[in-house]
Amino acid sequence: MPDIDNALIIRLLDLAGIGVFALSGALMAVRLRQTLVTAAFFALVTGVGGGSVRDLLIGAPVFWVHDSAIAAMCIAIALIVWITPERWWPGHLLEWADAVGLAGYAVFGTAKALAWGVPPVPALMMGVITGCVGGTIRDILAGVPSIIMRPEIYVTAAALASGLYLVLLWLGLGTAVAAIIGACAGFILRGAAIRWSLGLPVYKAPPESG
């Protein structure tokens, strides 16, 4: 039973990450007044972008190519967003959906990398890549400044989710418990950054001498 529960939790984190990233991509497209085809494309590349890069790096089959339900889910989410009234999707929903995807997908990416024999530190990086790349692709396609190019806390939240998951596994907690706690911690940090505009210090060039 514990193995089944662990597998279920990890799978749910995977689907949650894909789904909410697809939602954020579709929302971006409709706010730019794009067509349904463009919204579906945004949903797909945002939903699977990070996981695709991760799978290529760890030598795994690209997950959504072998699971037709993933692409179907992304397109269905885009269709729902495109045909529903805009008032159903409040202004900050894109950021909050992205926060959920970031945290859940970061943990899942780390778990998958570990399962493929990747050592812990590179596995943490795979979690960060899984959580951050989809949103970055979305922003680039939309022609807006990418979140990773702003001081607002984003990559740090993904690293917290992945790193805490690894630490809790090392301490002997079960996979499911470690995954839930790690994802919640990453979401809370990213949510705090959204709520209070928290950011990291930016580089300041030292004053020129003489």
C-alpha positions as CSV (number, residue, x, y, z in Angstrom):
1,M,0.0,0.0,0.0
2,P,2.7,2.6,0.8
3,D,4.3,2.1,-2.7
4,I,0.9,2.6,-4.3
5,D,0.3,5.8,-2.3
6,N,3.8,7.1,-3.1
7,A,3.3,6.5,-6.8
8,L,-0.1,8.1,-6.7
9,I,1.1,11.2,-5.0
10,I,4.0,11.6,-7.5
11,R,1.6,11.1,-10.4
12,L,-0.8,13.7,-9.0
13,L,2.0,16.2,-8.7
14,D,2.9,15.5,-12.3
15,L,-0.6,16.0,-13.6
16,A,-1.2,19.1,-11.4
17,G,2.0,20.7,-12.7
18,I,1.1,20.0,-16.3
19,G,-2.5,21.1,-15.9
20,V,-1.9,24.4,-14.2
21,F,1.0,25.3,-16.4
22,A,-1.2,24.5,-19.4
23,L,-3.9,26.8,-17.8
24,S,-1.3,29.6,-17.4
25,G,-0.3,29.2,-21.0
26,A,-3.9,29.3,-22.3
27,L,-4.6,32.4,-20.1
28,M,-1.7,34.2,-21.5
29,A,-2.8,33.5,-25.1
30,V,-6.4,34.6,-24.5
31,R,-5.3,37.8,-22.7
32,L,-3.3,38.5,-25.9
33,R,-6.5,38.0,-27.9
34,Q,-5.1,35.0,-29.8
35,T,-6.9,32.2,-31.7
36,L,-8.0,28.9,-30.2
37,V,-5.1,27.2,-32.1
38,T,-2.6,29.6,-30.5
39,A,-4.1,29.1,-27.1
40,A,-3.8,25.3,-27.5
41,F,-0.2,25.7,-28.6
42,F,0.6,27.9,-25.6
43,A,-1.1,25.4,-23.3
44,L,0.8,22.5,-24.7
45,V,4.3,24.0,-24.7
46,T,3.9,25.6,-21.3
47,G,2.5,22.4,-19.8
48,V,5.2,20.0,-21.2
49,G,8.1,22.3,-21.8
50,G,10.0,21.8,-18.6
51,G,9.4,18.1,-18.5
52,S,10.5,17.6,-22.1
53,V,13.8,19.4,-21.4
54,R,14.3,17.3,-18.2
55,D,13.6,14.0,-20.0
56,L,16.1,14.9,-22.8
57,L,18.8,15.7,-20.2
58,I,18.3,12.5,-18.2
59,G,18.0,10.2,-21.2
60,A,14.4,9.3,-20.6
61,P,11.7,9.0,-23.3
62,V,9.9,12.4,-23.6
63,F,6.9,11.7,-21.4
64,W,4.1,13.3,-23.4
65,V,5.1,11.7,-26.7
66,H,4.2,8.3,-25.3
67,D,1.0,9.4,-23.4
68,S,-1.7,10.9,-25.6
69,A,-3.8,11.9,-22.6
70,I,-1.3,14.6,-21.7
71,A,-1.6,16.6,-25.0
72,A,-5.4,16.0,-24.9
73,M,-5.6,17.5,-21.4
74,C,-3.6,20.6,-22.4
75,I,-5.8,21.2,-25.5
76,A,-9.0,20.6,-23.4
77,I,-7.8,23.2,-20.9
78,A,-7.1,25.7,-23.6
79,L,-10.6,25.1,-25.1
80,I,-12.3,25.6,-21.7
81,V,-10.4,28.9,-21.1
82,W,-11.0,30.1,-24.7
83,I,-14.8,29.5,-24.6
84,T,-15.6,30.8,-21.1
85,P,-16.1,34.4,-20.1
86,E,-13.0,36.3,-19.2
87,R,-14.5,37.3,-15.8
88,W,-14.1,33.7,-14.7
89,W,-10.4,34.1,-14.8
90,P,-9.3,36.9,-12.5
91,G,-6.2,38.9,-13.1
92,H,-3.8,37.1,-10.7
93,L,-5.0,33.6,-11.6
94,L,-2.2,33.2,-14.1
95,E,0.5,33.9,-11.4
96,W,-1.2,31.6,-8.9
97,A,-1.6,28.8,-11.4
98,D,2.0,29.2,-12.3
99,A,3.0,29.0,-8.6
100,V,1.1,25.7,-8.2
101,G,2.8,24.3,-11.3
102,L,6.2,25.5,-10.3
103,A,6.1,23.8,-6.9
104,G,4.5,20.5,-7.9
105,Y,6.4,20.1,-11.1
106,A,9.8,20.8,-9.4
107,V,9.2,18.0,-6.9
108,F,8.1,15.6,-9.6
109,G,11.1,16.5,-11.8
110,T,13.4,15.7,-9.0
111,A,11.6,12.4,-8.2
112,K,11.8,11.3,-11.8
113,A,15.5,12.2,-12.1
114,L,16.2,10.2,-9.0
115,A,14.3,7.2,-10.4
116,W,16.5,7.4,-13.5
117,G,19.6,7.2,-11.4
118,V,20.6,10.8,-11.4
119,P,22.6,11.8,-8.2
120,P,20.8,14.2,-5.7
121,V,22.4,17.5,-6.7
122,P,21.8,17.2,-10.5
123,A,18.4,15.8,-9.6
124,L,17.7,19.0,-7.7
125,M,18.7,20.9,-10.9
126,M,16.3,18.7,-12.9
127,G,13.5,19.7,-10.6
128,V,14.3,23.4,-11.1
129,I,14.4,23.0,-14.9
130,T,11.1,21.0,-14.8
131,G,9.4,23.7,-12.8
132,C,10.8,26.8,-14.5
133,V,11.3,26.1,-18.2
134,G,7.6,25.9,-19.2
135,G,6.8,29.3,-17.9
136,T,9.9,30.7,-19.5
137,I,8.9,29.4,-22.9
138,R,5.4,30.8,-22.4
139,D,6.8,34.3,-21.6
140,I,9.2,34.2,-24.6
141,L,6.4,33.2,-27.0
142,A,4.2,35.9,-25.6
143,G,6.9,38.6,-26.0
144,V,6.8,39.6,-22.3
145,P,9.8,39.8,-20.0
146,S,10.5,36.3,-18.5
147,I,10.0,35.9,-14.8
148,I,13.5,34.5,-14.4
149,M,14.9,37.8,-15.7
150,R,13.3,39.7,-12.8
151,P,14.4,39.7,-9.2
152,E,11.1,38.4,-8.0
153,I,11.4,35.0,-6.2
154,Y,10.7,32.2,-8.7
155,V,13.7,29.9,-9.3
156,T,14.4,30.0,-5.6
157,A,10.9,28.6,-4.9
158,A,11.5,25.7,-7.2
159,A,14.8,25.0,-5.7
160,L,13.3,25.1,-2.2
161,A,10.6,22.6,-3.2
162,S,13.2,20.2,-4.8
163,G,15.8,20.7,-2.1
164,L,13.4,20.1,0.8
165,Y,12.0,17.0,-0.9
166,L,15.6,15.6,-1.1
167,V,16.4,16.5,2.5
168,L,13.3,14.9,3.8
169,L,14.0,11.7,1.8
170,W,17.5,11.7,3.2
171,L,16.0,12.0,6.7
172,G,13.9,8.9,6.1
173,L,10.5,10.4,5.5
174,G,8.3,8.5,2.9
175,T,8.2,9.7,-0.7
176,A,4.6,10.9,-0.4
177,V,5.2,12.9,2.7
178,A,8.4,14.4,1.5
179,A,6.8,15.3,-1.9
180,I,3.8,17.0,-0.2
181,I,5.9,19.0,2.2
182,G,8.4,20.0,-0.5
183,A,5.7,21.1,-2.9
184,C,3.8,23.1,-0.2
185,A,6.9,24.9,0.9
186,G,7.8,25.9,-2.7
187,F,4.2,27.1,-3.2
188,I,4.2,29.1,0.0
189,L,7.4,30.9,-0.9
190,R,6.3,31.6,-4.4
191,G,2.8,32.7,-3.1
192,A,4.5,35.1,-0.6
193,A,6.5,36.5,-3.4
194,I,3.3,37.2,-5.5
195,R,1.4,38.6,-2.5
196,W,4.1,40.9,-1.2
197,S,6.3,41.3,-4.3
198,L,9.3,39.7,-2.6
199,G,12.5,39.6,-4.5
200,L,16.2,38.8,-4.2
201,P,18.9,41.5,-4.1
202,V,20.1,42.5,-7.6
203,Y,23.7,43.0,-8.6
204,K,25.0,46.6,-8.2
205,A,28.3,47.5,-9.8
206,P,30.8,48.9,-7.4
207,P,31.6,52.6,-7.7
208,E,34.4,53.4,-10.0
209,S,37.6,54.4,-8.3
210,G,39.5,57.6,-9.1
